[in-house]
């Protein structure tokens, strides 16, 4: 059996013969996401959540976790990536194609965390799970001395086993455990996806508000309902939550208002992941959401002040040089965001994390008061008039 120096079994590396059947983007172990530079050196998950983003990478049928590289190679790929800046770039681990707390995956998660921490890096590191977090896992996380680690526990309360076979009580217990033992790391209730007719009853909303007392902050968000996920729903006879698909997450306005009412004031509830993560570490938001002022209306007053103090409109020459260096063109340094052309999502996030200022594509406008969400469920100006 292949084991690590501690005698723990290692995951089998993906066989070369298997690679031609895997999408090239899934084989890229580092990509830039909005909440950080994402490191995904392990793929495959048995949890079968019907709405999982693994549908977008064509590997939903890969149930047994496999490693694309060794842990050491994964670390080098991250720190050697051209978009990685020590102590600044936020990082996500294993958030795309597996769950980091699966028994076979967890030793690799901790090995990479220990190595990054041993290098004295102080970057934000986000770890997202809906699986079991035990007290001994918390000991591992508390032993990290430098990284700013946030554990985001995904809970939906969805009780339709066709959509989510995993019992949400598992995530609820993990959140309780992680929060109770938290010392050097922080916990976030990742309340997602909130979907009309599926988990938006008053009982569901009340339960989410109760769980929030066992986290340092809560983020709520809607459903990525892309074409691939819609096809999966139709092929398996699942109840379709929306008639149309969308590029951005869908969370209708009325449902957002009900969620806000269920939580009430003073409950540390956030619309954006980076806002919650930054708050739990008493730092300003690294994505510069302060420019989108309507997002801040539910944030704690101390976080609003923190972000306002740190938020600075970038110098046009600096912004233009950074955008141009990545192959794009700066259209405008707006009061809310940089407007650019020619940059894909990954490169826009690179600029955003470097400047702490929102970066939007000129062809994909963000509408006021919609919080960067899909148009589904939000009235048009004509509807509102």
C-alpha positions in Angstrom: 0.0 0.0 0.0 1.2 3.5 -0.9 1.5 5.5 2.4 2.8 8.8 3.5 5.7 9.3 6.1 3.1 9.0 8.9 1.8 5.6 7.7 -1.4 7.0 6.3 -2.6 5.7 2.9 -2.1 8.0 0.0 -4.7 8.5 -2.7 -3.9 6.9 -6.0 -2.7 9.3 -8.7 -5.0 9.5 -11.7 -3.8 7.0 -14.2 -2.4 8.4 -17.4 -4.9 6.3 -19.3 -7.7 8.1 -17.5 -6.5 11.6 -18.3 -7.8 11.8 -21.9 -11.3 11.4 -20.5 -11.0 14.4 -18.2 -11.6 17.9 -19.3 -8.4 19.9 -19.6 -9.6 22.6 -17.2 -10.1 20.0 -14.5 -6.5 18.9 -14.9 -5.3 22.4 -14.2 -4.8 22.3 -10.5 -4.7 26.1 -10.0 -7.3 28.6 -11.1 -8.4 32.0 -10.0 -11.8 32.3 -8.4 -13.5 35.3 -6.8 -12.8 34.1 -3.3 -9.2 33.2 -4.0 -6.7 31.3 -6.1 -8.2 27.8 -6.1 -6.0 24.8 -5.6 -7.6 21.5 -6.7 -5.1 18.6 -6.8 -7.7 16.0 -5.9 -10.8 15.2 -8.0 -13.7 12.8 -7.4 -16.5 12.9 -4.8 -19.2 10.4 -3.7 -21.6 12.8 -2.2 -23.9 13.2 -5.3 -25.4 16.7 -4.6 -27.6 17.3 -7.6 -26.6 20.9 -8.0 -22.8 20.4 -7.6 -20.5 22.5 -9.8 -18.8 19.2 -10.8 -21.4 19.0 -13.5 -19.7 21.9 -15.1 -16.4 20.0 -15.3 -17.9 16.8 -16.7 -16.7 14.7 -13.7 -19.9 14.2 -11.7 -19.6 10.4 -12.4 -16.1 10.3 -10.8 -17.0 9.1 -7.3 -13.7 7.8 -6.0 -11.2 10.6 -5.2 -8.0 10.6 -7.2 -4.9 12.8 -6.9 -3.7 14.7 -9.9 -0.4 15.5 -8.3 1.4 14.9 -5.0 0.8 17.2 -2.1 4.3 18.7 -2.5 3.7 19.3 -6.2 0.4 21.0 -5.4 2.0 23.4 -3.0 4.7 24.3 -5.6 2.0 24.8 -8.3 0.2 27.2 -6.0 3.1 29.3 -4.7 4.8 29.3 -8.1 1.7 30.4 -9.9 2.1 33.9 -11.6 -1.1 35.1 -9.9 0.1 34.1 -6.4 1.4 36.9 -4.1 2.7 35.8 -0.6 0.6 37.2 2.3 -1.9 38.8 -0.1 -3.6 36.4 -2.5 -6.6 34.6 -0.9 -6.5 30.8 -1.4 -9.1 28.1 -1.6 -8.3 24.5 -1.2 -10.2 21.6 -2.8 -13.4 23.6 -3.5 -14.1 22.4 -7.1 -14.1 18.7 -7.5 -14.2 16.9 -4.1 -14.9 17.5 -0.4 -11.7 18.2 1.6 -13.0 16.4 4.7 -13.7 13.1 3.0 -11.6 10.5 5.0 -9.4 9.8 2.0 -8.9 13.4 1.2 -8.5 15.0 4.6 -4.8 13.9 5.2 -3.8 15.6 2.0 -5.7 18.7 3.0 -3.8 18.9 6.3 -0.5 18.1 4.6 -0.8 21.1 2.3 -2.0 23.4 5.0 1.0 22.4 7.2 3.4 23.0 4.3 2.0 26.5 3.5 2.0 27.4 7.2 5.6 26.2 7.6 6.6 28.7 4.9 5.3 31.5 7.2 2.6 32.5 4.7 -0.2 34.7 6.2 -2.6 34.5 3.3 -6.3 33.9 3.8 -7.1 30.2 3.2 -10.7 29.1 2.7 -11.7 25.4 3.2 -15.3 24.5 2.3 -17.0 21.3 3.4 -20.4 19.7 4.0 -18.9 16.5 5.5 -17.8 15.5 9.0 -15.5 17.7 11.0 -14.3 16.0 14.2 -12.6 17.5 17.3 -9.2 16.1 16.2 -9.5 18.0 12.9 -9.9 21.2 14.9 -6.7 20.4 16.7 -5.0 20.3 13.3 -6.4 23.6 12.3 -5.6 25.3 15.6 -2.0 24.1 15.2 -1.4 26.4 12.2 0.4 29.5 13.3 0.5 31.8 10.3 -2.3 31.2 7.8 -5.6 32.9 8.2 -7.8 29.8 7.9 -11.6 30.0 7.5 -13.7 26.8 7.6 -16.9 27.3 5.7 -19.5 24.6 6.5 -22.1 24.2 3.7 -25.6 23.7 5.0 -28.8 23.8 2.9 -31.4 22.0 4.9 -32.6 20.4 1.7 -34.5 17.2 2.6 -35.3 16.0 -0.9 -32.8 13.1 -1.2 -33.0 13.2 -5.0 -31.4 16.6 -5.0 -29.1 16.2 -1.9 -28.6 12.7 -0.6 -26.3 14.0 2.2 -28.2 14.6 5.4 -27.8 18.3 6.4 -27.6 17.3 10.0 -24.0 16.2 9.2 -23.1 19.7 8.3 -24.9 21.1 11.3 -23.0 18.9 13.7 -19.7 19.8 11.9 -20.5 23.5 12.4 -21.2 23.0 16.1 -17.9 21.1 16.5 -15.8 23.4 14.5 -17.1 26.5 16.2 -16.9 25.1 19.7 -13.2 24.3 19.2 -12.2 27.3 17.1 -9.1 29.1 18.3 -6.8 30.2 15.5 -9.2 29.5 12.7 -12.7 30.9 12.1 -16.0 29.3 11.1 -18.6 30.5 8.6 -22.1 29.0 8.1 -22.2 28.7 4.3 -26.0 28.7 3.8 -26.4 27.5 0.2 -28.1 27.1 -2.1 -31.3 28.7 -1.0 -33.9 27.7 -3.6 -37.6 28.6 -3.8 -39.9 25.6 -3.1 -37.0 23.4 -2.0 -35.6 24.8 1.3 -37.2 28.2 1.7 -40.0 27.3 4.2 -40.3 29.3 7.4 -38.9 26.3 9.2 -35.9 26.2 6.9 -35.2 29.9 7.4 -35.6 29.7 11.2 -33.3 26.7 11.3 -30.6 28.6 9.4 -30.9 31.6 11.8 -30.5 29.2 14.8 -27.4 27.6 13.2 -25.9 31.0 12.7 -25.3 31.2 16.5 -22.7 28.5 16.0 -20.5 30.4 13.5 -18.5 33.6 13.5 -20.5 34.7 10.4 -23.0 33.5 7.9 -23.1 33.8 4.1 -26.2 33.1 2.1 -26.4 32.6 -1.6 -28.5 31.0 -4.4 -28.2 28.3 -7.0 -25.8 28.1 -9.9 -28.3 26.8 -12.4 -26.3 26.3 -15.6 -27.2 24.3 -18.7 -25.3 21.2 -17.5 -27.1 21.2 -14.2 -30.5 21.7 -15.8 -29.7 18.7 -18.1 -28.9 16.6 -15.1 -32.2 17.6 -13.4 -34.2 16.7 -16.5 -32.4 13.4 -17.1 -33.1 12.3 -13.5 -36.6 13.6 -13.2 -35.7 16.1 -10.5 -38.0 19.1 -9.8 -36.6 22.0 -11.8 -36.3 25.1 -9.6 -36.3 27.6 -12.5 -37.4 27.6 -16.2 -34.2 29.2 -17.4 -30.5 28.9 -16.7 -28.2 31.7 -15.9 -24.4 32.5 -15.8 -24.7 34.0 -12.3 -26.2 32.6 -9.1 -30.0 32.8 -8.9 -31.5 34.2 -5.7 -34.9 35.9 -6.2 -35.4 39.3 -4.5 -38.4 38.1 -2.5 -36.5 35.2 -1.1 -33.6 37.4 -0.1 -36.0 39.7 1.8 -37.5 36.7 3.6 -34.1 35.5 4.6 -33.1 38.9 5.9 -36.3 39.0 8.0 -35.7 35.6 9.4 -32.3 36.6 10.6 -33.2 40.0 11.8 -30.6 42.7 12.7 -27.3 42.0 14.3 -26.8 38.4 13.2 -23.5 38.7 11.2 -25.1 37.9 7.9 -23.4 38.6 4.6 -24.2 38.5 0.9 -20.6 37.8 -0.2 -18.2 35.1 0.9 -15.1 37.4 1.0 -17.0 39.9 3.2 -17.8 37.2 5.8 -14.3 35.8 5.7 -12.7 39.2 6.1 -15.1 40.0 9.0 -14.2 36.9 10.9 -10.5 37.9 10.9 -11.3 41.6 11.7 -10.0 42.7 8.2 -11.4 44.7 5.3 -12.9 42.8 2.4 -10.2 41.8 0.0 -12.6 41.9 -3.0 -13.4 45.6 -2.6 -17.2 45.2 -2.3 -17.3 48.5 -0.5 -17.7 50.1 -3.9 -21.1 48.4 -4.3 -22.6 50.2 -1.3 -26.0 48.4 -1.4 -24.2 45.2 -0.5 -23.1 46.7 2.8 -26.5 47.5 4.1 -26.7 44.3 6.2 -23.1 44.3 7.4 -22.1 44.9 11.0 -21.3 48.6 11.6 -17.7 47.8 12.6 -17.1 46.0 9.3 -18.6 48.8 7.3 -16.1 51.2 9.0 -13.2 48.8 8.5 -13.9 48.4 4.8 -14.5 52.1 4.3 -11.2 53.0 5.8 -9.3 50.6 3.6 -11.1 51.1 0.3 -9.3 53.3 -2.1 -10.1 54.2 -5.7 -7.0 53.1 -7.7 -4.9 55.4 -9.8 -6.0 55.1 -13.4 -2.4 54.7 -14.7 -1.7 51.8 -12.2 -5.0 50.1 -13.0 -4.5 50.5 -16.7 -1.0 49.0 -16.5 -2.2 46.0 -14.5 -5.1 45.3 -16.8 -2.9 45.8 -19.9 -0.2 43.5 -18.5 -2.8 40.7 -18.3 -4.0 41.3 -21.9 -7.0 43.5 -21.4 -8.1 47.1 -21.7 -9.2 49.5 -19.0 -12.4 51.2 -20.0 -13.1 53.2 -16.9 -12.1 53.6 -13.2 -15.7 53.9 -12.0 -16.9 54.9 -8.5 -18.1 51.4 -8.0 -15.7 49.2 -10.0 -13.1 49.1 -12.7 -14.7 48.5 -16.1 -12.5 46.4 -18.4 -12.6 44.6 -21.7 -10.6 41.5 -22.8 -10.1 39.9 -19.5 -11.7 36.5 -18.6 -12.9 35.8 -15.1 -9.6 34.5 -13.7 -7.7 37.6 -14.8 -10.4 39.9 -13.6 -10.1 38.3 -10.1 -6.3 38.7 -10.3 -6.7 42.5 -10.7 -9.5 42.6 -8.0 -7.3 40.9 -5.4 -4.3 43.0 -6.2 -6.2 46.3 -5.9 -8.9 45.5 -3.4 -11.4 47.0 -5.9 -14.2 45.5 -7.9 -13.5 44.6 -11.5 -16.4 44.2 -14.0 -16.5 43.2 -17.6 -18.0 45.9 -19.8 -20.1 43.3 -21.6 -21.5 41.8 -18.4 -22.8 44.7 -16.3 -23.7 44.4 -12.6 -27.1 46.0 -12.1 -27.6 48.2 -9.0 -29.3 46.5 -6.0 -29.1 43.1 -7.6 -25.9 42.2 -5.8 -24.2 40.6 -8.9 -27.0 37.9 -9.2 -28.8 36.6 -12.1 -31.8 38.6 -13.4 -34.2 35.7 -12.7 -36.5 36.7 -9.8 -35.6 40.4 -9.9 -37.9 43.0 -11.5 -36.7 44.9 -14.5 -36.9 48.7 -14.4 -40.1 48.4 -16.4 -41.6 46.0 -13.8 -40.6 48.3 -11.0 -42.2 51.4 -12.6 
